[in-house]
Amino acid sequence: MSVDTTNHASSPAPAATPPPKTAPAGLTSDEASKRLQTDGPNAMPDTSAHPLRDVLVKFWAPVPWLLEFAIVLQVVLHKYLEAAVIAGLLIFNAALAYFQEGRAQATLAALKHRLALNASVRRDGAWKTIPAAQVVCGDLIKLSLGGVVAADVHLLDGSVQLDQSMLTGESLPVEAGVGFDTYAGALVRRGEATAQVTATGVRTKFGRTAELVRTAHVVSSQQKAVLTIVRNLAYFNAAVILLIGTYAYFHSMPWSEIVPLLLTSVLASIPVALPATFTLAAAIGARSLAKLGVLPTRLSAVDEAATMDVLCSDKTGTLTANQLSVTSVKPMDGFDEAHVLGLAALASSDGGQDSVDAAIRAAASHKAMADAPKLTNFVPFDPAKKISEATATDAKGNQQQIIKGAFAAVSGLATAVPKAAAIADELEKEGFRVLAVAAGVNGSIQIVGFIALSDPPRTDSISLISELKDLGVRTVMVTGDAPQTAKIVAHAVGLDGPICPSNAIPDAVKPGDFAVFAGILPEGKFNLVKAFQKNGHTIGMCGDGANDAPALRQAQIGIAVSTATDVAKSAAGMVLTEAGLGGIVAAVKEGRVTFQRILTYTLNSVIKKIVQVLLLAIGLVMTGHAVLTPMLMVIVMITGDFLAMSLTTDRVRPSTMPNSWNVGKITGAAVLLGLCFLAFCVGVMAIGKFDLRLGIEQLRTLLVVAIVYGSQATIYSLRARRHMWGLRPTMWLVLSSVADLAIITVLAHRGIAMAPLSSSILGCEFVAGVLFGLILDAAKIPILSRFGID
């Protein structure tokens, strides 16, 4: 960073209306009261939703609508047991969704806690302490050591050191004097000043950041996939159900048979466990990530990690250690590094909060100076002079004056050295913060050297970026720091490419256009994420401060590092609980495992829903009756849909590149594979009717067993993208399969809830299911390859 300690990365926060100049006595109580009524309180609005409303919303979506319709039909038919079972499924799905939401409100709450509770203002000619919410535009307020700035202000007198990192992302505090503009939420590290309030409440830069967090919203690709799949199934199945109803009506079927037939068709078309499976798979992935030092705070982030193709990373505290250190020391002729550091340490505060002085003292402790003088007096850093001073006594008893600070200020007090300016300029161009050190006896002061400081990159940053690149994820740096500083860090971590300066982001910007976006404030980060998303990218945002919160919330996967603020952690979808950035790579890999598990279940679910409705239509034409009843359909839903959720624990091969939810391709593959499944079921039904001469009740049992056996064959055929014997199934999948087969076999053999079938027929049906699985295993490879799912 340059020697200039002004706020190079920030700009004054505009007020809603420019405040009038305030008299030295401040506002009167009447004036303040009128402005408070006009502008409103200096606080964030309460946007929390009623808990009951949050619960009811979970029952207002496509899948709940279908289930609710089925419940009503069951009650009308006095099928109370079936209605209760479906209601249980509905509540199960809603409960899972409810307990995974509410993150935006948590973020806003954390933001509010960072605001000042009280403020010292000048009212009626006297200084008073009032609640920060009562501060109005035009007020004169006092900024004191340790206080939090209560609103956006313009400094009128005095000087302070401000930590604005929560909004600007700058790695160092800034020195602020008369004419400087700062923001609500900034922390006063040193000094005292009087300032005039320029903006309050939601009009402050802090307020706009909170508003961005509140409005930030992106529908996850997982949610889009579920809605699209349900919509497509609803369109297709509605058309088939309409044809079934029309056929039954014109063939004079009694209404006592038509209504159950239509109800069965509706139940057959509902992917009842699909939303729950997405949630369960993500929860299992989240548990695995927790063991690797990654805590997902939104389950959808686990799935989004699989589709992430761009990572926007903050610099300070994310790619860097957020700890200022001495990078290099340039001694002048006649001096060495130990001498320069030793003298600089004497002119540095000991035990204070100044990160520059702490870094210099730490570096000096590792390079002891021979015959070091003894400190007799120390004058802390003066923002107006931009220097700190010390007086020390050397070994000969001579008093030595030491000066440390900005080169422009130190050079004006020391003997001119021609090459000193060139050295300072060279270090500044490399992005370092440069301090000059001068010393002398009896007023003869000369520059002894320069100290360059920087926030060094994390040791694991370069390997992280390299590994993400191998996984098909492009990393770009998004920082509030100056372009030159950002460029140095970017090069050190392997992000070589064009630098986009502040206030110059193109409207149609793409991730590949720049390697670094510098001088970006919270709203800029938020808008940049939205711009990338508009181009069809799945964005990960990694940050550590409140200034990153809007972008963390807007990104499909927001990632907060272990040292992040509470605001950043509550806005993020994932929090790294251990030092280092290796958790991001772990999240990508685990996300792709989760994605493949969900994809397998989704393929199976779509296949079954298409087949079951078509089977009812074909069965009606072949037999003149409904070949499945509502009770049999409920049994299939429980044994098939819910036991198949064990696929969320299965072994899979993750992809090497980012995944994507291409519902069109998934549906196309499912239709072709479903035709194979349909042929198997129709064949079994034809044999039962024409060869075995089974009555309609036994034919229904034969068909429901065929659906369950065929579903298991489909699961084991599709769980691997190549041949089924390539991956060993998990114990949970095997146990659920055994349970599924055992339940339906016992029910069919004993005649429970259905007509009984002989052991020989069930045995033949099982063998037929095995043969179907082998045939489907061979047929799936060209089909999946054709649709790019291999």
C-alpha positions in Angstrom: 0.0 0.0 0.0 1.2 3.5 -0.7 2.6 5.9 1.9 -0.4 8.1 1.6 -2.7 7.2 4.5 -5.8 8.8 3.1 -8.8 6.6 2.3 -7.8 5.6 -1.3 -10.4 2.8 -1.6 -13.5 4.7 -0.4 -15.7 7.5 -1.5 -17.9 9.8 0.5 -21.3 8.4 1.2 -24.0 10.6 -0.3 -26.9 11.7 1.9 -30.5 11.6 0.8 -30.5 15.5 0.9 -27.4 17.5 1.7 -27.6 18.6 5.3 -27.5 22.4 6.0 -24.4 23.7 7.8 -24.9 23.3 11.5 -24.1 26.0 14.0 -21.2 25.3 16.5 -23.9 24.9 19.1 -25.4 22.0 17.2 -29.1 21.5 16.5 -31.8 22.5 18.9 -34.1 19.8 20.4 -37.0 21.1 18.3 -35.0 21.0 15.1 -33.8 17.4 15.9 -37.4 16.3 16.7 -38.7 17.6 13.3 -35.9 15.9 11.4 -36.5 12.7 13.3 -40.2 12.7 12.3 -39.3 13.5 8.6 -36.3 11.1 8.1 -37.3 8.4 10.6 -35.0 6.8 13.2 -31.4 6.1 12.7 -31.9 2.3 12.7 -32.5 -0.7 10.4 -36.2 -1.5 9.9 -37.6 -4.7 11.4 -38.2 -7.1 8.5 -38.8 -10.3 10.4 -41.7 -12.4 9.1 -44.3 -14.0 11.3 -43.4 -17.6 12.2 -46.9 -18.9 11.3 -46.6 -17.3 7.8 -43.2 -19.1 7.3 -44.8 -22.4 8.2 -47.8 -21.9 5.9 -45.6 -21.0 2.9 -44.2 -24.5 3.0 -47.5 -25.9 2.0 -47.9 -23.6 -1.0 -45.9 -25.2 -3.8 -46.4 -27.7 -6.7 -45.7 -30.9 -4.8 -47.7 -29.9 -1.7 -50.6 -28.9 -4.0 -50.7 -32.4 -5.5 -50.5 -34.0 -2.1 -53.2 -31.8 -0.6 -55.5 -32.6 -3.6 -55.0 -36.3 -3.0 -55.8 -35.9 0.7 -59.1 -34.2 -0.1 -60.1 -36.9 -2.6 -59.2 -39.6 0.0 -61.3 -37.9 2.6 -64.2 -37.6 0.2 -64.0 -41.3 -0.5 -63.8 -42.0 3.3 -60.3 -43.5 2.9 -59.1 -42.0 6.1 -56.0 -44.2 6.6 -54.7 -43.4 3.1 -55.4 -39.7 3.7 -53.5 -39.8 7.0 -50.5 -41.5 5.4 -50.3 -38.8 2.6 -50.7 -36.1 5.2 -47.7 -37.5 7.0 -45.7 -37.3 3.9 -46.8 -33.7 3.3 -45.8 -32.7 6.8 -42.5 -34.5 6.6 -41.5 -32.5 3.4 -42.7 -29.2 4.9 -40.8 -29.7 8.2 -37.5 -30.4 6.4 -37.9 -27.2 4.4 -38.8 -25.0 7.3 -35.9 -25.9 9.5 -33.3 -25.0 6.8 -34.4 -21.4 6.3 -34.2 -18.0 8.0 -30.6 -17.1 7.2 -31.3 -13.6 5.8 -32.9 -12.6 9.1 -29.9 -13.9 11.0 -27.6 -11.8 8.8 -29.6 -8.6 9.4 -29.6 -9.3 13.1 -25.8 -9.6 13.1 -25.5 -6.4 11.1 -27.7 -4.5 13.6 -25.5 -5.6 16.4 -22.5 -3.8 14.8 -24.2 -0.4 15.0 -23.6 2.0 17.8 -26.1 1.9 20.7 -25.4 5.5 21.9 -23.9 8.6 20.5 -22.5 11.9 21.9 -24.3 14.8 20.2 -24.3 18.6 20.6 -27.9 19.7 21.3 -29.0 23.1 22.5 -25.4 24.1 22.9 -24.4 21.2 25.2 -23.0 17.7 24.6 -25.5 14.9 25.4 -25.4 11.2 25.2 -28.5 9.9 23.4 -29.6 6.6 21.8 -28.0 6.2 18.3 -31.5 5.8 16.9 -32.3 9.4 17.7 -29.4 10.9 15.8 -30.6 13.0 12.8 -29.0 14.4 9.7 -27.2 17.6 10.5 -26.3 16.6 14.1 -22.8 17.4 15.5 -21.4 14.2 17.0 -18.2 13.4 18.9 -16.0 10.6 17.7 -13.9 9.1 20.5 -11.5 6.3 21.1 -13.2 2.9 21.1 -16.5 4.2 19.9 -18.5 3.1 16.9 -19.5 5.8 14.4 -23.3 6.1 14.7 -24.1 7.5 11.1 -22.4 8.6 8.0 -20.5 11.7 8.9 -18.2 14.5 7.6 -15.3 15.4 9.9 -15.2 19.1 10.9 -12.1 19.1 13.3 -9.7 16.8 15.1 -8.1 13.6 13.7 -8.9 10.0 14.3 -7.7 6.6 13.1 -10.6 4.6 11.8 -11.1 0.9 11.1 -13.5 0.8 8.2 -12.8 -2.8 7.2 -16.3 -4.0 7.8 -17.6 -1.8 4.9 -14.6 -1.1 2.7 -12.6 -4.3 3.2 -9.3 -2.3 3.5 -6.7 -4.3 5.4 -5.4 -1.2 7.3 -7.0 1.5 9.5 -7.1 5.0 7.9 -6.0 8.3 9.3 -8.9 10.8 9.1 -8.8 14.5 9.5 -10.8 17.6 8.6 -12.9 17.0 5.4 -12.8 13.2 5.6 -16.1 11.3 5.2 -16.7 8.0 7.1 -19.5 5.6 7.6 -21.8 4.2 10.2 -20.3 1.1 11.8 -16.6 2.3 11.5 -14.6 1.8 14.7 -12.5 4.7 16.2 -9.1 3.2 17.0 -7.3 6.4 18.1 -7.9 10.2 18.5 -10.9 12.4 18.8 -12.9 14.5 16.3 -16.1 16.4 15.8 -18.2 15.5 12.8 -21.5 16.4 11.1 -24.0 13.7 10.3 -24.7 13.4 6.5 -27.0 10.4 6.4 -28.9 8.2 8.9 -30.7 4.9 8.9 -31.3 3.1 5.7 -29.7 6.0 3.7 -26.3 5.4 5.3 -23.7 3.2 3.4 -24.2 0.7 6.2 -28.0 0.8 5.7 -27.7 0.3 2.0 -25.5 -2.8 2.7 -28.1 -4.2 5.1 -30.8 -3.5 2.4 -28.7 -5.4 -0.1 -28.5 -8.3 2.3 -32.3 -8.2 2.8 -33.1 -8.1 -0.9 -30.3 -10.5 -2.0 -32.0 -13.6 -3.3 -31.0 -16.3 -5.8 -33.1 -19.4 -6.5 -30.7 -22.3 -6.2 -30.3 -24.6 -9.2 -31.6 -27.4 -7.0 -34.9 -25.5 -6.4 -35.2 -24.7 -10.1 -34.6 -28.4 -11.0 -37.3 -29.6 -8.5 -39.8 -27.1 -9.8 -39.1 -27.8 -13.5 -39.3 -31.6 -13.0 -42.5 -31.3 -11.1 -44.0 -29.0 -13.7 -43.0 -31.2 -16.6 -44.4 -34.3 -14.9 -47.6 -32.4 -14.0 -48.1 -31.3 -17.7 -47.5 -34.8 -19.0 -49.4 -36.7 -16.4 -52.3 -34.3 -16.5 -52.7 -35.0 -20.2 -52.6 -38.8 -19.6 -55.0 -38.6 -16.7 -57.4 -36.5 -18.8 -57.3 -39.2 -21.5 -57.9 -41.9 -18.9 -60.9 -40.1 -17.5 -62.3 -39.4 -21.0 -61.8 -43.1 -22.0 -63.4 -44.4 -18.8 -66.4 -42.0 -19.1 -67.2 -42.9 -22.7 -66.8 -46.6 -22.0 -69.6 -46.2 -19.4 -67.5 -47.0 -16.3 -69.4 -46.3 -13.1 -68.3 -43.2 -11.2 -67.6 -45.5 -8.2 -64.7 -46.8 -10.3 -63.7 -43.6 -12.2 -63.0 -41.5 -9.1 -60.6 -44.1 -7.5 -59.0 -44.5 -10.9 -58.3 -40.8 -11.2 -57.1 -40.6 -7.6 -54.7 -43.5 -8.3 -53.5 -41.6 -11.4 -52.9 -38.5 -9.3 -51.0 -40.4 -6.7 -48.9 -42.2 -9.3 -47.8 -38.9 -10.8 -46.6 -37.2 -7.6 -42.8 -37.3 -7.0 -43.6 -37.2 -3.3 -40.1 -37.9 -1.9 -38.2 -35.8 -4.4 -37.9 -32.6 -2.3 -37.2 -34.6 0.9 -34.5 -36.6 -1.0 -32.7 -33.4 -2.1 -32.7 -32.2 1.5 -31.6 -35.6 2.9 -28.7 -35.9 0.4 -27.5 -32.4 1.2 -27.8 -33.1 5.0 -25.6 -36.2 4.5 -23.1 -34.2 2.5 -23.1 -31.5 5.1 -22.3 -34.0 7.8 -19.4 -35.3 5.8 -18.1 -31.7 5.3 -18.4 -30.9 9.0 -15.7 -33.6 9.6 -13.5 -31.8 7.1 -13.8 -28.4 8.7 -16.7 -27.0 6.6 -20.0 -26.1 8.2 -22.9 -25.6 5.7 -25.4 -23.1 7.1 -27.8 -23.6 4.1 -28.2 -27.2 2.8 -28.7 -26.0 -0.7 -25.0 -24.8 -0.7 -23.9 -28.4 -0.6 -25.6 -29.1 -4.0 -24.5 -25.7 -5.4 -20.9 -26.5 -4.7 -21.2 -29.2 -7.4 -22.4 -26.7 -10.0 -20.1 -23.8 -9.0 -17.9 -22.7 -11.9 -16.7 -19.3 -10.7 -15.2 -18.4 -7.3 -15.1 -14.7 -6.4 -12.7 -14.3 -3.6 -12.1 -11.4 -1.3 -8.4 -10.5 -0.8 -7.9 -9.4 2.8 -8.3 -12.2 5.3 -9.3 -14.6 2.6 -6.4 -14.9 0.1 -4.1 -13.1 2.6 -3.5 -13.6 6.3 -5.0 -10.2 7.3 -1.9 -9.6 9.4 0.4 -6.8 8.4 4.1 -7.8 8.3 7.4 -6.4 7.3 8.1 -7.6 3.7 11.4 -5.9 3.0 13.9 -3.5 4.6 16.0 -1.1 2.4 18.9 0.3 4.4 20.8 3.4 3.1 24.6 3.3 2.8 26.3 2.8 6.1 23.4 1.0 7.8 22.0 -2.5 7.8 18.5 -4.0 8.2 18.9 -4.6 11.9 19.9 -1.0 12.5 16.9 0.3 10.5 14.4 -2.0 12.3 15.9 -1.3 15.7 15.6 2.4 15.3 12.0 2.1 13.9 11.0 -0.1 16.8 12.0 2.7 19.2 9.7 5.1 17.4 6.8 2.6 17.6 4.2 2.2 20.3 4.4 -0.9 22.5 1.3 -2.9 23.3 -1.2 -0.6 21.4 -3.6 -1.4 18.6 -1.5 0.0 15.8 -0.9 -2.9 13.4 2.0 -1.0 11.7 4.0 -0.6 14.9 3.2 -4.1 16.0 4.6 -5.5 12.7 7.8 -3.4 13.0 8.4 -4.5 16.6 7.9 -8.1 15.7 10.4 -7.9 12.8 12.9 -6.0 15.0 12.7 -8.8 17.6 14.1 -11.3 15.1 17.1 -9.0 14.1 18.8 -7.7 17.2 20.6 -4.4 16.8 24.1 -4.2 18.3 24.6 -1.4 20.9 20.9 -0.4 20.6 20.2 3.0 22.2 17.9 3.2 25.2 14.5 4.9 24.7 14.0 8.0 26.9 10.9 9.6 25.3 8.3 8.6 22.8 5.8 10.7 20.9 2.9 8.7 19.3 2.0 9.0 15.6 0.5 12.3 14.8 -2.0 12.1 11.8 -1.5 15.8 11.0 2.3 15.4 10.8 2.2 11.7 9.6 5.1 10.8 11.8 6.0 9.3 15.2 9.1 10.4 17.1 11.4 9.0 19.8 14.4 10.2 21.7 17.1 7.7 22.8 20.5 7.6 24.4 23.3 5.7 22.6 26.2 3.9 24.2 28.3 7.1 24.3 25.6 9.0 26.2 24.6 11.1 23.2 20.9 11.9 22.7 19.6 10.6 19.4 16.4 11.8 17.7 14.5 9.1 15.7 11.6 9.8 13.2 9.4 7.2 11.5 6.6 7.9 9.1 5.5 8.8 5.6 8.5 9.5 3.3 7.2 13.0 2.3 7.0 14.0 5.9 10.3 12.5 7.0 12.3 13.8 4.0 11.2 17.3 4.9 12.9 17.0 8.3 16.0 15.1 7.2 19.1 15.9 5.1 18.3 15.2 1.4 19.5 12.0 -0.1 19.2 11.8 -3.9 18.4 8.1 -4.3 16.0 8.0 -1.3 13.0 9.2 -3.4 13.7 6.6 -6.1 13.8 3.8 -3.5 10.5 5.0 -1.9 8.8 5.3 -5.3 9.9 1.8 -6.4 8.5 0.2 -3.2 5.2 2.1 -3.5 4.8 0.9 -7.1 5.1 -2.7 -5.9 2.0 -2.1 -3.7 3.7 -1.9 -0.3 3.0 0.5 2.5 6.3 2.4 2.8 7.7 4.0 5.9 10.9 6.1 6.1 13.2 5.9 9.1 15.5 8.8 10.0 17.8 9.4 12.9 20.5 11.9 14.0 22.3 13.7 16.8 22.2 17.4 17.6 19.6 18.2 14.9 21.6 16.6 12.1 19.0 14.0 10.9 19.5 11.7 8.0 17.4 8.9 6.4 18.7 5.5 7.5 16.4 3.3 5.5 12.9 2.3 4.4 10.5 -0.4 5.7 8.0 -2.0 3.3 4.9 -3.6 4.8 2.2 -5.7 3.3 -0.5 -8.2 4.1 1.1 -11.5 2.8 -0.8 -14.2 0.9 -1.9 -17.3 2.8 0.5 -20.2 2.2 -2.3 -22.4 0.9 -3.9 -19.8 -1.5 -1.8 -20.7 -4.6 -2.5 -24.4 -4.2 -6.2 -23.8 -3.6 -6.5 -21.8 -6.8 -4.5 -24.3 -8.8 -6.6 -27.2 -7.6 -9.9 -25.4 -8.2 -8.7 -24.7 -11.8 -8.1 -28.4 -12.3 -11.7 -29.0 -11.1 -13.0 -26.5 -13.7 -13.6 -23.6 -11.3 -12.3 -20.2 -12.3 -11.1 -17.9 -9.4 -11.3 -14.1 -9.6 -10.2 -11.7 -6.9 -12.7 -9.1 -5.8 -11.3 -6.6 -3.3 -11.8 -3.1 -1.9 -8.0 -2.4 -2.0 -6.2 -0.4 -4.6 -5.4 -2.0 -8.0 -1.6 -2.0 -7.5 -1.9 -3.7 -4.1 -4.3 -6.3 -5.5 -2.1 -7.0 -8.5 0.9 -7.9 -6.3 -1.2 -10.4 -4.2 -2.9 -11.8 -7.3 0.4 -12.6 -8.9 1.7 -14.2 -5.7 -1.3 -16.6 -5.6 -1.3 -17.4 -9.4 -4.1 -15.1 -10.6 -2.3 -13.5 -13.5 -4.5 -11.5 -15.9 -6.1 -8.1 -16.5 -6.9 -5.9 -13.6 -10.3 -4.1 -13.6 -10.0 -0.9 -11.7 -12.7 0.6 -9.5 -15.7 2.3 -11.1 -14.9 0.7 -14.5 -16.8 -2.6 -14.4 -18.4 -3.2 -17.8 -22.2 -3.8 -17.9 -21.8 -7.2 -19.6 -18.8 -8.3 -17.7 -17.8 -12.0 -17.7 -15.6 -13.9 -15.3 -12.9 -14.5 -18.0 -12.6 -10.7 -18.8 -10.5 -9.9 -15.7 -8.4 -11.8 -13.1 -8.8 -9.0 -10.4 -11.6 -6.5 -9.6 -10.1 -3.8 -7.4 -11.5 -0.9 -5.4 -14.9 -2.6 -5.2 -17.2 -1.6 -2.3 -20.1 -3.8 -0.9 -22.6 -2.8 -3.5 -20.0 -3.3 -6.3 -19.3 -6.9 -5.1 -23.1 -7.6 -4.9 -23.6 -6.2 -8.5 -20.6 -8.1 -9.8 -22.0 -11.4 -8.5 -25.4 -10.7 -10.1 -23.7 -9.8 -13.4 -21.9 -13.2 -13.5 -25.1 -15.0 -12.5 -27.0 -13.2 -15.4 -24.5 -14.8 -17.8 -25.5 -18.2 -16.5 -22.7 -18.9 -14.1 -23.0 -20.5 -10.7 -21.1 -18.3 -8.3 -19.2 -19.0 -5.1 -18.2 -15.9 -3.0 -15.5 -16.2 -0.4 -15.1 -13.4 2.1 -14.5 -12.5 5.8 -16.1 -9.1 6.5 -19.5 -7.4 6.8 -18.5 -5.6 3.5 -18.8 -9.0 1.8 -22.2 -9.9 3.3 -24.4 -8.8 0.4 -22.3 -10.7 -2.1 -22.1 -13.7 0.2 -25.9 -13.7 0.4 -26.5 -13.2 -3.3 -24.1 -15.9 -4.4 -25.4 -19.4 -4.9 -22.7 -20.5 -2.4 -21.3 -17.9 0.0 -18.2 -19.1 1.9 -17.0 -17.4 5.1 -13.4 -18.1 6.3 -12.8 -19.2 9.8 -11.7 -15.7 10.9 -14.8 -14.0 9.4 -17.0 -11.6 11.3 -20.4 -12.8 12.6 -22.1 -10.8 9.9 -20.2 -12.6 7.1 -20.8 -16.0 8.7 -24.5 -15.5 9.0 -24.7 -14.4 5.4 -22.7 -17.3 4.0 -24.0 -20.7 3.0 -20.8 -22.3 4.3 -18.4 -21.4 7.0 -14.8 -22.8 7.1 -14.3 -23.8 10.8 -10.6 -24.5 10.4 -7.7 -22.2 9.3 -6.9 -22.4 5.6 -8.9 -22.6 2.4 -8.7 -26.3 1.7 -12.4 -26.5 2.8 -13.5 -24.9 -0.5 -12.0 -27.8 -2.5 -13.5 -30.3 -0.1 -16.9 -28.6 -0.5 -16.6 -28.8 -4.3 -15.7 -32.5 -4.3 -18.4 -33.4 -1.7 -21.0 -31.4 -3.6 -20.3 -33.3 -6.7 -20.8 -36.6 -4.8 -24.1 -35.3 -3.5 -25.1 -34.2 -7.0 -24.6 -37.6 -8.5 -26.6 -39.3 -5.7 -29.5 -36.9 -6.3 -29.2 -37.3 -10.0 -29.6 -41.1 -9.6 -32.7 -40.7 -7.5 -34.2 -38.1 -9.8 -33.8 -40.3 -12.9 -35.4 -43.2 -11.0 -38.2 -41.0 -9.8 -39.0 -39.5 -13.2 -38.9 -42.9 -14.8 -41.4 -44.4 -12.3 -43.8 -41.5 -12.4 -44.0 -41.6 -16.2 -44.3 -45.4 -16.2 -47.0 -45.7 -13.5 -49.4 -43.2 -15.2 -48.9 -44.8 -18.6 -49.4 -48.2 -17.1 -52.8 -47.2 -15.7 -53.8 -46.0 -19.1 -52.6 -49.2 -20.9 -54.1 -51.4 -18.2 -57.5 -49.7 -18.5 -57.5 -50.4 -22.3 -56.3 -54.0 -21.8 -58.6 -55.0 -18.9 -61.4 -52.4 -18.8 -60.5 -51.8 -15.1 -58.2 -49.8 -12.9 -55.1 -52.1 -12.6 -54.0 -50.3 -9.4 -56.0 -49.0 -6.5 -55.2 -45.9 -4.3 -54.1 -48.2 -1.4 -51.7 -50.1 -3.7 -50.4 -46.8 -5.0 -49.8 -45.6 -1.4 -47.9 -48.9 -0.7 -45.7 -48.3 -3.8 -45.0 -44.7 -2.7 -43.9 -45.8 0.8 -41.9 -48.9 -0.3 -40.5 -47.4 -3.5 -40.2 -43.6 -3.2 -39.1 -43.4 0.5 -37.0 -46.5 0.8 -35.2 -45.5 -2.4 -34.0 -42.4 -0.5 -31.2 -44.7 0.7 -29.6 -43.7 -2.6 -28.5 -40.6 -0.8 -25.9 -42.7 1.0 -24.6 -44.6 -2.1 -21.1 -44.8 -3.5 -20.8 -42.7 -6.6 -18.0 -41.4 -8.9 -18.0 -37.5 -8.8 -17.4 -35.7 -12.1 -14.1 -33.9 -12.8 -15.9 -30.7 -14.1 -18.8 -28.6 -12.7 -22.2 -30.3 -12.8 -25.4 -28.7 -14.1 -29.1 -29.4 -13.7 -30.1 -29.9 -17.4 -33.7 -31.0 -16.8 -34.3 -31.4 -20.5 -31.6 -34.0 -20.9 -32.5 -35.7 -17.7 -36.1 -35.9 -18.9 -35.1 -37.2 -22.3 -33.0 -40.0 -20.8 -35.7 -40.8 -18.3 -38.3 -41.2 -21.1 -36.2 -43.7 -23.1 -35.3 -45.7 -20.0 -38.9 -45.5 -18.8 -40.1 -47.0 -22.1 -37.9 -50.1 -21.2 -39.5 -50.2 -17.7 -43.0 -49.8 -19.2 -42.4 -52.7 -21.7 -41.3 -54.9 -18.7 -44.5 -54.1 -16.7 -46.8 -54.4 -19.7 -45.3 -57.7 -20.6 -45.9 -59.0 -17.0 -49.4 -57.7 -17.1 -50.1 -59.4 -20.5 -48.7 -62.7 -19.3 -50.9 -62.5 -16.2 -54.1 -61.7 -18.1 -53.7 -63.9 -21.3 -51.5 -66.8 -20.2 -52.2 -67.2 -16.5 -55.8 -66.0 -16.8 -55.7 -64.1 -13.5 -58.7 -62.2 -12.3 -58.5 -58.4 -11.9 -57.6 -58.5 -8.1 -54.7 -61.0 -8.7 -53.7 -59.0 -11.8 -53.4 -55.9 -9.6 -51.1 -57.8 -7.1 -49.0 -59.1 -10.0 -48.6 -55.6 -11.4 -47.7 -53.9 -8.1 -45.1 -56.6 -7.5 -43.7 -56.0 -11.0 -43.4 -52.3 -10.3 -41.5 -52.8 -7.1 -39.2 -55.5 -8.5 -38.7 -53.5 -11.7 -37.9 -50.3 -9.6 -35.2 -52.2 -7.7 -33.7 -53.4 -11.0 -33.8 -49.8 -12.3 -32.1 -48.5 -9.2 -29.2 -50.9 -9.4 -28.8 -50.4 -13.2 -28.7 -46.6 -12.9 -26.7 -46.1 -9.7 -23.5 -46.3 -11.8 -23.1 -44.5 -15.1 -21.3 -47.6 -16.5 -22.1 -51.2 -15.7 -23.7 -51.8 -12.3 -21.0 -54.0 -11.0 -18.4 -51.2 -11.1 -19.3 -49.8 -7.7 -20.1 -51.7 -4.6 -23.4 -50.5 -3.0 -23.5 -49.2 0.6 -25.0 -51.2 3.4 -28.0 -48.8 3.7 -28.9 -49.2 0.0 -28.7 -53.0 0.3 -30.8 -53.0 3.5 -33.5 -50.8 2.0 -33.6 -53.0 -1.1 -34.0 -56.1 1.1 -36.8 -54.4 3.1 -38.6 -53.2 -0.1 -38.5 -56.7 -1.7 -39.5 -58.4 1.6 -42.4 -56.1 2.4 -44.0 -56.4 -1.1 -43.3 -60.1 -1.3 -44.9 -60.9 2.1 -47.9 -58.7 1.4 -48.4 -60.3 -2.0 -47.9 -63.9 -0.7 -50.1 -63.5 2.4 -52.8 -61.4 0.6 -52.5 -58.4 2.9 -54.1 -55.3 1.4 -54.1 -57.2 -1.9 -55.1 -60.5 -3.5 -52.6 -63.4 -2.7 -50.2 -64.9 -5.3 -48.4 -68.2 -5.2 -44.7 -68.6 -4.4 -44.0 -69.9 -7.9 -45.5 -66.8 -9.6 -43.6 -64.5 -7.3 -40.4 -66.4 -7.9 -40.8 -66.2 -11.7 -41.5 -62.5 -11.4 -38.3 -62.0 -9.3 -36.2 -63.8 -12.0 -37.9 -61.7 -14.7 -37.0 -58.5 -12.7 -33.3 -59.6 -12.5 -33.2 -60.3 -16.3 -34.8 -56.9 -16.9 -32.1 -55.2 -14.7 -29.3 -56.8 -16.8 -31.0 -55.7 -20.1 -31.5 -52.2 -18.8 -27.9 -52.1 -17.6 -26.7 -52.6 -21.2 -29.3 -50.3 -22.7 -28.6 -47.4 -20.4 -25.0 -46.8 -21.5 -25.7 -45.5 -25.0 -28.8 -43.6 -23.7 -27.0 -41.8 -20.9 -24.1 -41.1 -23.3 -26.5 -39.7 -25.9 -27.9 -37.2 -23.3 -24.5 -36.3 -21.8 -25.2 -37.9 -18.4 -22.3 -40.4 -18.5 
